[in-house]
């Protein structure tokens, strides 16, 4: 984890009051993580993956850039699949980690930030965290007990009938 002694740490209420900016803002361990707007390749992968998941799931389960209130933080996976009974806080925020959180790694993402996100999602209740590396054309799937590497096809028990061809995803 980063040395936060020089950084101003925020509460969720303070984070919530920040002005909106282009790109993505997340709150992790009191630290704001800002990423610039996504490039075309990133959004193309996100859109393709979302379409595949959305076809198999009931409405309002597959999401793009939707935030989750995880503990005292705010995480916005690139793609997510919420749990069938995902809790809402006051009808405003999805609570706890999604069933599946997907991050498509961009040049602006540090390895440290990605690792912190994986840990936050899993400790917040995610079943799987998919980390997609477009430049390497591979995906790592993290669970609480293991990390698996895929370069070909992937099927998850969490979404019955879902099959992902990474070659098709990276077209």
Rosetta blueprint (number, residue, H / E / L):
1 X L
2 X L
3 X L
4 X L
5 X L
6 X L
7 X L
8 X L
9 X L
10 X L
11 X L
12 X H
13 X H
14 X H
15 X H
16 X H
17 X L
18 X L
19 X L
20 X L
21 X L
22 X L
23 X L
24 X E
25 X E
26 X E
27 X E
28 X E
29 X L
30 X L
31 X E
32 X E
33 X E
34 X E
35 X E
36 X L
37 X L
38 X L
39 X L
40 X H
41 X H
42 X H
43 X H
44 X H
45 X H
46 X H
47 X H
48 X H
49 X H
50 X H
51 X H
52 X H
53 X H
54 X H
55 X H
56 X H
57 X L
58 X L
59 X L
60 X L
61 X L
62 X E
63 X E
64 X E
65 X E
66 X E
67 X E
68 X E
69 X E
70 X E
71 X L
72 X L
73 X E
74 X E
75 X E
76 X E
77 X E
78 X E
79 X E
80 X E
81 X E
82 X L
83 X L
84 X L
85 X L
86 X L
87 X L
88 X E
89 X E
90 X L
91 X L
92 X L
93 X E
94 X E
95 X E
96 X L
97 X L
98 X L
99 X L
100 X E
101 X E
102 X E
103 X E
104 X E
105 X L
106 X L
107 X L
108 X L
109 X L
110 X L
111 X H
112 X H
113 X H
114 X H
115 X H
116 X H
117 X H
118 X H
119 X H
120 X H
121 X H
122 X H
123 X H
124 X L
125 X L
126 X L
127 X L
128 X E
129 X E
130 X E
131 X E
132 X E
133 X E
134 X L
135 X L
136 X L
137 X L
138 X E
139 X E
140 X E
141 X E
142 X E
143 X L
144 X L
145 X L
146 X L
147 X E
148 X E
149 X E
150 X E
151 X L
152 X L
153 X E
154 X E
155 X E
156 X L
157 X L
158 X L
159 X L
160 X L
161 X L
162 X L
163 X E
164 X E
165 X E
166 X H
167 X H
168 X H
169 X H
170 X L
171 X L
